[in-house]
Amino acid sequence: MNRPPASTALDNLTVLDLTRVRAGPTCVRQLADWGASVTKIEMPEEGGTAAQTDFSARHEPDFQNLHRNKRSMTLNLKSAEGGAILRRMVERADVIVENYRPDVKTRLGIDYEALSRLNPRLVYASISGFGQDGPYRDRPGVDQIAQGMSGLMSVTGEPGRGPMRVGTALADLSAGLFAAMGILVALHERERSGRGQWVQTSLLQAQIFMLDFQAARYLVAGEVAGQAGNNHPTGAPTGVFRTKGGYVNVAPTPVMWRRFCTAIDREDLIEHPDYATPKDRRKHRDKLNDLIGEITATMTSDALIERLNVAGIPCGPIYTIDETFADPQVRHLGIAQAVESSALGSIKARRPAVHPQPHAQPPRHGRTGIWRAHGGDTARNRLLTGGYRAIPPIRRGLVHRFRGSRPAGAGAWTHRR
């Protein structure tokens, strides 16, 4: 079925996706959403049947989320013929993205040095848990591990309750976006130099970068941040306040203090010696929060939000996921887009955050014509049709060597030629 492209911004680019799990697919999804022609290369499972190489099966929500706007084909990269086919495709590709551990891609002969000799213009992006070199280069890495090692879990949650992970795969997602950013920079530079380069990313780098001001507090001032619960680490009053039947986030900045006090009918707090300056408010945060909480508890969430918005004070409800997608502003932005799936019928997916176009469904099993589009001959093309088919089927048990060998990671990127 022919479908309109999600975007035409990158429709002159050919991308090969060798990634699994989340960080790598997030990176490639960004390129696909902007119109790149993406082929997802999938490994065969034992016996040459459908591979289960991601956290979710093909028609489950997360696979649909990560692999939209892509085509797919199955290649056994451990076989001589499978490797030869990939190298043939690389000759015509602009970008290849992989998240194998460093030793695995070298053993397969698909490392940057090998493939750049075939195509000097190739932009090769590597996504790992900890980096392409150093003492942890061969460790498997996933989002939860990066959250812990980056220090993020030490500043998340309530004081005294122990470390807490955030509620989404922040290291994976940010790493994937950093990788996509690095690829775009490398492609831009290629316009001047005529050569591609190696974009290296890691989960650990990405998550440490995402610490932002918490890291700066230590690097600049030697201050080790701790957990602050729902409070802002350095500002007050900023946090979650109970209302009649719910909770609301309230976040006045220091210059809004006078307006905020007026809005909650407590002008007496403006010059109160415990709260008159930002430093005073931080010092007496708990007492101030209790005072504000007594006021907000007498109001409904809607009434409080309306009053604070009139005063220009940042505030908002705290939603469950279903409430988020029912919100009028979210509906106005069209974030949930309807798409047709040949297997699932009409489903919804999130629109890219920086692009207004809808997107196509994720790929079905190996598609006829992908190999031919890369210059492949008819005889070999038969090996790539009819669903997942190994080239040739791998021996039983060998696929297990890949499990745990593809850390889902990417990070603040670097370029290397």
C-alpha positions as CSV (number, residue, x, y, z in Angstrom):
1,M,0.0,0.0,0.0
2,N,1.4,3.4,-1.0
3,R,1.3,6.0,1.8
4,P,2.3,9.7,1.8
5,P,5.7,10.3,3.4
6,A,5.7,11.6,7.0
7,S,8.0,14.4,5.8
8,T,10.2,15.2,2.9
9,A,13.0,17.0,4.8
10,L,15.4,14.1,4.7
11,D,14.0,12.2,1.7
12,N,17.3,12.2,-0.1
13,L,18.9,10.1,2.6
14,T,19.2,6.3,2.9
15,V,19.6,4.9,6.4
16,L,20.4,1.3,7.5
17,D,19.1,0.6,11.0
18,L,21.0,-2.2,12.9
19,T,19.8,-1.1,16.3
20,R,17.7,-2.9,18.9
21,V,15.8,-2.1,22.1
22,R,15.2,1.7,22.6
23,A,18.1,4.3,22.3
24,G,19.1,3.2,18.8
25,P,15.5,2.9,17.4
26,T,14.7,6.3,18.9
27,C,17.6,7.8,17.0
28,V,16.6,6.2,13.7
29,R,12.9,7.0,14.2
30,Q,13.7,10.6,14.3
31,L,15.4,10.4,10.9
32,A,12.5,8.3,9.5
33,D,9.9,10.8,10.8
34,W,11.7,13.5,8.9
35,G,11.5,11.5,5.6
36,A,14.7,9.4,5.4
37,S,14.4,6.1,3.6
38,V,15.1,3.7,6.5
39,T,15.6,-0.1,6.3
40,K,15.6,-1.9,9.6
41,I,18.0,-4.9,9.4
42,E,16.7,-7.7,11.7
43,M,18.5,-10.8,12.8
44,P,16.8,-14.2,12.4
45,E,15.8,-16.2,15.4
46,E,16.8,-19.8,16.0
47,G,15.6,-21.9,13.1
48,G,15.1,-18.9,10.8
49,T,11.7,-17.8,12.1
50,A,10.5,-14.4,13.3
51,A,13.1,-12.7,15.5
52,Q,12.2,-11.3,18.9
53,T,15.0,-8.8,19.3
54,D,13.2,-5.9,21.0
55,F,11.3,-5.6,24.3
56,S,8.0,-6.0,22.5
57,A,6.6,-8.1,19.6
58,R,6.0,-6.6,16.2
59,H,2.3,-5.7,16.7
60,E,2.6,-4.6,20.3
61,P,2.4,-0.8,21.3
62,D,6.1,-0.2,21.9
63,F,7.3,-1.8,18.6
64,Q,4.7,0.3,16.8
65,N,6.0,3.4,18.7
66,L,9.7,2.8,17.9
67,H,9.7,1.5,14.3
68,R,7.2,3.6,12.4
69,N,8.1,4.9,8.9
70,K,10.6,2.1,8.4
71,R,10.9,-0.9,6.1
72,S,12.5,-4.1,7.3
73,M,14.4,-7.1,6.0
74,T,16.1,-10.0,7.8
75,L,19.8,-10.7,7.4
76,N,22.0,-13.2,9.2
77,L,25.1,-11.1,9.6
78,K,27.0,-14.0,11.0
79,S,26.8,-15.7,7.6
80,A,29.2,-14.8,4.8
81,E,26.3,-14.2,2.4
82,G,24.4,-12.0,4.9
83,G,27.5,-9.9,5.6
84,A,28.2,-9.5,1.8
85,I,24.6,-8.3,1.3
86,L,24.9,-5.7,4.0
87,R,28.2,-4.5,2.6
88,R,26.6,-4.1,-0.8
89,M,23.8,-2.0,0.8
90,V,26.4,0.1,2.7
91,E,27.9,1.2,-0.7
92,R,24.7,3.1,-1.4
93,A,23.8,4.2,2.1
94,D,24.2,7.6,3.7
95,V,23.9,6.6,7.3
96,I,24.2,3.4,9.3
97,V,23.3,3.2,13.0
98,E,24.3,0.3,15.3
99,N,24.3,-0.4,19.0
100,Y,26.4,-3.6,19.2
101,R,29.1,-3.8,21.8
102,P,32.5,-2.7,20.3
103,D,33.9,-6.2,20.0
104,V,30.8,-7.6,18.3
105,K,30.8,-5.3,15.3
106,T,34.5,-5.8,14.8
107,R,34.0,-9.6,14.9
108,L,31.2,-9.3,12.3
109,G,33.4,-7.1,10.1
110,I,30.9,-4.2,10.1
111,D,32.9,-1.7,12.2
112,Y,33.5,1.9,11.0
113,E,36.9,1.2,9.6
114,A,35.7,-1.7,7.5
115,L,32.6,0.0,6.2
116,S,34.1,3.4,5.6
117,R,36.5,1.8,3.2
118,L,33.6,0.7,1.1
119,N,31.8,4.1,1.3
120,P,34.0,7.0,2.4
121,R,30.9,9.3,2.5
122,L,29.2,7.0,5.1
123,V,28.1,8.5,8.4
124,Y,28.4,5.7,10.9
125,A,26.7,6.1,14.3
126,S,27.6,3.9,17.2
127,I,25.4,3.8,20.3
128,S,26.6,2.0,23.4
129,G,26.1,1.8,27.1
130,F,29.4,3.4,28.2
131,G,31.4,4.4,25.1
132,Q,33.6,2.8,22.4
133,D,36.7,2.7,24.6
134,G,37.7,2.9,28.2
135,P,37.4,0.4,31.1
136,Y,33.7,-0.2,30.6
137,R,33.6,-0.5,26.8
138,D,32.6,-4.1,26.8
139,R,30.0,-4.0,29.5
140,P,26.3,-4.4,28.6
141,G,24.4,-1.2,29.4
142,V,20.7,-0.3,29.6
143,D,18.7,2.7,30.7
144,Q,18.3,1.7,34.4
145,I,22.1,1.2,34.8
146,A,22.8,4.6,33.3
147,Q,20.3,6.3,35.5
148,G,22.1,4.9,38.5
149,M,25.7,5.5,37.4
150,S,24.9,9.0,36.2
151,G,23.7,10.1,39.6
152,L,20.1,10.7,38.4
153,M,18.6,8.2,40.8
154,S,20.4,10.0,43.7
155,V,18.5,13.2,43.0
156,T,15.1,11.6,42.2
157,G,12.5,10.8,44.8
158,E,11.9,11.8,48.4
159,P,14.7,12.4,51.0
160,G,15.3,9.3,53.1
161,R,13.4,6.9,50.8
162,G,16.4,5.6,48.9
163,P,17.4,6.1,45.2
164,M,14.5,6.2,42.7
165,R,14.4,5.8,38.9
166,V,12.4,8.2,36.8
167,G,9.2,7.0,35.2
168,T,10.5,6.8,31.6
169,A,13.6,5.6,29.9
170,L,15.3,9.0,30.0
171,A,18.8,7.8,29.3
172,D,17.7,5.8,26.2
173,L,15.5,8.6,24.8
174,S,18.0,11.5,25.3
175,A,20.8,9.3,24.0
176,G,18.8,8.5,20.8
177,L,18.1,12.2,20.2
178,F,21.8,13.1,20.8
179,A,22.7,10.5,18.3
180,A,20.3,11.8,15.7
181,M,21.7,15.3,16.3
182,G,25.2,14.1,15.8
183,I,24.2,12.4,12.6
184,L,22.7,15.6,11.2
185,V,25.8,17.6,12.1
186,A,28.0,15.0,10.4
187,L,25.8,15.1,7.3
188,H,26.0,18.8,7.2
189,E,29.8,18.7,7.5
190,R,29.9,16.1,4.7
191,E,28.6,18.8,2.3
192,R,31.8,20.6,2.8
193,S,34.4,17.8,3.2
194,G,32.8,15.1,1.0
195,R,33.5,12.5,3.7
196,G,31.5,10.8,6.3
197,Q,32.6,10.3,9.9
198,W,32.1,8.1,13.0
199,V,29.5,9.5,15.4
200,Q,29.9,7.9,18.8
201,T,27.4,8.1,21.6
202,S,26.6,6.4,24.9
203,L,23.9,6.2,27.5
204,L,26.2,7.3,30.3
205,Q,27.3,10.4,28.5
206,A,23.7,11.3,27.6
207,Q,22.4,10.9,31.1
208,I,25.2,12.8,32.7
209,F,24.6,15.6,30.2
210,M,20.9,15.6,31.2
211,L,21.8,16.2,34.8
212,D,22.3,19.8,33.6
213,F,22.3,22.2,36.6
214,Q,22.6,19.4,39.1
215,A,26.0,18.5,37.5
216,A,27.0,22.2,37.3
217,R,26.3,22.6,41.0
218,Y,29.0,20.0,41.7
219,L,31.5,20.9,39.0
220,V,31.4,24.6,39.7
221,A,30.6,24.9,43.4
222,G,31.4,21.4,44.7
223,E,27.8,21.0,45.9
224,V,26.5,17.4,45.9
225,A,22.8,17.6,45.3
226,G,20.4,15.3,47.1
227,Q,16.8,14.3,46.8
228,A,14.1,17.0,47.0
229,G,11.0,15.1,46.2
230,N,8.4,17.3,44.4
231,N,10.2,20.5,45.4
232,H,12.5,22.3,43.1
233,P,16.1,21.6,44.1
234,T,17.0,25.3,44.4
235,G,13.8,27.4,44.2
236,A,10.8,27.9,46.6
237,P,7.9,27.7,46.6
238,T,7.8,25.3,43.7
239,G,6.1,22.0,44.0
240,V,2.9,19.9,44.3
241,F,0.1,21.2,46.4
242,R,-3.1,19.3,47.3
243,T,-6.5,20.8,46.3
244,K,-10.0,19.7,46.8
245,G,-10.0,16.3,45.0
246,G,-6.6,16.4,43.4
247,Y,-3.1,18.0,43.1
248,V,-1.7,20.9,41.2
249,N,1.9,22.0,40.3
250,V,2.7,25.6,41.3
251,A,5.9,27.2,40.2
252,P,6.2,31.0,40.7
253,T,9.7,32.4,39.9
254,P,11.4,34.8,42.3
255,V,10.2,37.9,40.3
256,M,6.6,36.6,40.6
257,W,6.6,36.3,44.4
258,R,4.6,39.5,45.0
259,R,2.0,38.5,42.4
260,F,1.7,35.0,43.8
261,C,1.0,36.2,47.3
262,T,-1.6,38.6,46.0
263,A,-3.2,35.8,44.0
264,I,-3.6,33.6,47.0
265,D,-4.8,36.5,49.2
266,R,-1.7,36.4,51.4
267,E,-0.1,39.8,50.8
268,D,1.2,39.6,54.4
269,L,3.8,37.1,53.2
270,I,5.4,39.4,50.7
271,E,7.7,41.2,53.2
272,H,7.6,38.5,55.9
273,P,11.1,38.1,57.3
274,D,11.0,34.3,56.7
275,Y,10.0,34.7,53.1
276,A,11.0,38.1,51.8
277,T,14.0,36.9,49.6
278,P,14.6,33.8,47.6
279,K,17.2,32.7,50.1
280,D,14.7,33.1,52.9
281,R,12.1,31.1,51.1
282,R,14.5,28.2,50.4
283,K,15.6,28.2,54.1
284,H,12.0,28.1,55.3
285,R,10.6,26.0,52.4
286,D,8.7,23.4,54.5
287,K,6.9,26.0,56.6
288,L,6.1,28.0,53.5
289,N,4.8,24.9,51.7
290,D,2.5,24.1,54.6
291,L,1.1,27.6,54.6
292,I,0.4,27.5,50.8
293,G,-1.0,23.9,51.1
294,E,-3.6,25.1,53.7
295,I,-4.9,27.6,51.1
296,T,-4.9,25.4,48.1
297,A,-6.7,22.6,50.0
298,T,-9.8,24.9,50.2
299,M,-10.0,25.3,46.4
300,T,-10.7,22.9,43.5
301,S,-7.9,22.3,41.1
302,D,-9.7,24.2,38.3
303,A,-10.4,27.2,40.5
304,L,-6.8,27.4,41.7
305,I,-5.4,27.1,38.2
306,E,-7.7,29.7,36.8
307,R,-6.8,32.2,39.6
308,L,-3.1,31.7,39.1
309,N,-3.2,31.8,35.4
310,V,-5.0,35.2,35.6
311,A,-2.1,36.4,37.7
312,G,0.5,35.0,35.3
313,I,1.8,32.3,37.7
314,P,3.0,29.0,36.1
315,C,0.8,26.2,37.3
316,G,-1.0,23.1,36.0
317,P,-2.9,19.9,36.8
318,I,-1.1,16.6,37.4
319,Y,-2.6,14.1,34.9
320,T,-2.7,10.4,34.4
321,I,-1.7,9.4,30.9
322,D,-5.3,9.2,29.7
323,E,-6.1,12.6,31.1
324,T,-3.0,14.0,29.3
325,F,-4.3,12.9,25.9
326,A,-7.8,14.2,26.7
327,D,-6.5,17.7,27.5
328,P,-7.8,20.4,25.1
329,Q,-4.3,21.8,24.4
330,V,-2.9,18.3,23.7
331,R,-5.9,17.7,21.3
332,H,-5.4,21.0,19.6
333,L,-1.7,20.3,19.0
334,G,-2.7,17.0,17.3
335,I,-0.1,15.0,19.2
336,A,-2.0,11.8,18.8
337,Q,-2.3,11.0,15.1
338,A,-4.5,8.3,13.6
339,V,-2.7,5.9,11.3
340,E,-3.8,2.7,9.5
341,S,-2.1,-0.6,10.3
342,S,-2.6,-3.5,7.9
343,A,-2.5,-5.8,11.0
344,L,-4.1,-3.7,13.7
345,G,-6.5,-1.4,11.8
346,S,-6.8,2.2,12.9
347,I,-4.4,3.0,15.7
348,K,-2.9,6.2,17.2
349,A,0.7,7.3,17.5
350,R,2.4,10.4,18.7
351,R,3.3,13.1,16.3
352,P,7.0,14.1,16.3
353,A,7.5,16.9,18.7
354,V,9.1,19.2,16.1
355,H,7.2,18.2,12.9
356,P,3.5,18.6,12.1
357,Q,3.1,15.6,9.7
358,P,1.5,12.2,10.5
359,H,3.5,9.1,10.0
360,A,3.2,5.7,8.4
361,Q,2.9,2.3,10.2
362,P,6.0,0.3,11.2
363,P,7.3,-2.3,8.8
364,R,5.8,-5.7,8.3
365,H,8.1,-8.7,7.8
366,G,10.8,-8.6,5.1
367,R,9.6,-6.6,2.2
368,T,10.0,-7.4,-1.5
369,G,12.1,-4.9,-3.4
370,I,14.3,-3.5,-0.6
371,W,17.3,-5.5,-1.8
372,R,16.5,-4.6,-5.4
373,A,16.4,-0.9,-4.4
374,H,20.0,-1.3,-3.1
375,G,21.1,-2.8,-6.4
376,G,20.6,-6.5,-5.5
377,D,20.0,-9.2,-8.1
378,T,16.8,-11.1,-8.5
379,A,18.2,-14.4,-7.2
380,R,19.3,-13.0,-3.9
381,N,16.1,-10.9,-3.7
382,R,14.2,-14.2,-3.4
383,L,16.1,-14.8,-0.1
384,L,14.7,-11.6,1.3
385,T,11.0,-12.1,0.7
386,G,8.3,-14.0,2.3
387,G,8.7,-12.7,5.8
388,Y,11.6,-13.4,8.1
389,R,14.0,-15.7,6.4
390,A,17.6,-16.3,7.4
391,I,20.4,-16.0,4.8
392,P,21.1,-18.8,5.4
393,P,19.4,-19.9,8.6
394,I,21.8,-19.7,11.6
395,R,22.5,-22.8,13.7
396,R,20.4,-23.2,16.8
397,G,21.8,-21.5,19.8
398,L,24.0,-19.0,18.1
399,V,21.4,-16.2,18.3
400,H,21.8,-16.2,22.1
401,R,25.2,-14.7,21.7
402,F,23.6,-11.5,20.6
403,R,21.3,-11.2,23.6
404,G,22.8,-8.8,26.1
405,S,25.4,-7.8,23.5
406,R,23.5,-4.9,22.1
407,P,23.3,-2.3,24.9
408,A,20.5,0.1,24.2
409,G,22.5,3.3,24.7
410,A,23.6,6.5,23.2
411,G,24.9,9.7,24.6
412,A,26.3,13.2,24.1
413,W,27.9,12.6,20.8
414,T,31.4,12.9,19.4
415,H,32.7,12.7,15.8
416,R,35.7,10.9,14.6
417,R,37.1,10.3,11.2
